[in-house]
Amino acid sequence: MVDRDYQINKQADVKVYIWMEVDVEMSQNDTVTLAEFSDAENLKVATLVRKTDMTVLTNSISNNQVTCTNAGTNMQCVLFIGGVKAT
């Protein structure tokens, strides 16, 4: 599992909507687990962007986990996530 620092943002008028920006160091097949989401139904979007050149990396979503499927090691990235908070 990857260590992460993040900020949760919520819209005041939509109490269950959540989006996050997560700074992570990723290698191929590294996984970030997001406790704020209970499963894939809650986690709607995940985009992984490499900081050095703003390349969008490939990733997969399974339940509440995002896995980097892009080739590479020790990539400094930002993970943008959107979904519905688990209740």
C-alpha positions as CSV (number, residue, x, y, z in Angstrom):
1,M,0.0,0.0,0.0
2,V,1.2,3.5,-0.8
3,D,1.5,6.3,1.9
4,R,-0.6,9.3,1.0
5,D,-1.3,12.8,2.0
6,Y,-4.7,14.2,0.9
7,Q,-7.4,16.8,1.4
8,I,-11.1,15.9,1.2
9,N,-13.3,18.5,-0.4
10,K,-17.1,18.5,-0.2
11,Q,-19.8,20.6,-1.7
12,A,-22.0,22.1,0.9
13,D,-25.2,21.5,-1.1
14,V,-24.3,17.9,-2.0
15,K,-23.4,16.2,1.2
16,V,-22.4,12.8,-0.2
17,Y,-20.1,14.0,-3.1
18,I,-16.4,13.9,-2.4
19,W,-13.3,14.6,-4.4
20,M,-9.7,14.2,-3.4
21,E,-6.2,15.1,-4.6
22,V,-3.6,12.6,-3.3
23,D,0.2,13.0,-3.6
24,V,1.6,9.5,-4.1
25,E,4.8,7.8,-5.2
26,M,3.7,5.0,-7.5
27,S,5.3,2.1,-9.3
28,Q,3.6,-0.3,-11.6
29,N,1.1,-2.4,-9.7
30,D,1.2,-0.2,-6.6
31,T,-2.2,0.2,-5.0
32,V,-3.8,3.1,-3.1
33,T,-6.7,2.0,-0.8
34,L,-9.3,4.7,0.0
35,A,-11.1,4.1,3.2
36,E,-13.5,7.0,2.4
37,F,-15.1,4.8,-0.3
38,S,-16.7,1.4,0.4
39,D,-16.6,-0.1,-3.1
40,A,-16.4,0.7,-6.8
41,E,-20.0,2.0,-6.8
42,N,-18.9,4.8,-4.6
43,L,-15.6,5.5,-6.4
44,K,-16.6,7.0,-9.7
45,V,-13.4,8.5,-11.2
46,A,-9.7,8.1,-10.6
47,T,-7.0,9.9,-12.7
48,L,-3.3,9.4,-12.0
49,V,-1.0,12.2,-13.3
50,R,2.8,12.0,-13.2
51,K,4.1,15.4,-11.8
52,T,7.3,15.5,-13.9
53,D,5.6,15.8,-17.3
54,M,1.8,15.8,-16.5
55,T,1.4,12.4,-18.3
56,V,-1.9,10.7,-17.4
57,L,-1.0,7.2,-16.3
58,T,-3.2,4.2,-16.7
59,N,-4.9,2.8,-13.6
60,S,-7.6,0.5,-12.6
61,I,-10.3,0.7,-10.0
62,S,-11.4,-2.3,-7.9
63,N,-13.8,-1.7,-5.0
64,N,-12.1,1.1,-3.1
65,Q,-8.6,0.6,-4.5
66,V,-6.8,2.4,-7.3
67,T,-3.9,0.5,-8.9
68,C,-1.3,2.0,-11.2
69,T,-1.1,-0.2,-14.3
70,N,1.4,2.1,-16.2
71,A,5.0,0.9,-16.5
72,G,7.5,2.8,-14.3
73,T,8.9,3.0,-10.8
74,N,9.0,5.6,-8.1
75,M,6.9,8.1,-10.1
76,Q,5.8,11.2,-8.2
77,C,2.1,11.5,-9.0
78,V,-1.1,13.3,-8.1
79,L,-4.2,11.1,-7.9
80,F,-7.5,12.9,-8.6
81,I,-10.5,11.0,-7.2
82,G,-14.2,11.6,-7.3
83,G,-17.2,9.8,-6.0
84,V,-19.8,9.3,-3.4
85,K,-18.7,9.0,0.2
86,A,-19.5,5.7,1.8
87,T,-22.3,5.9,4.3
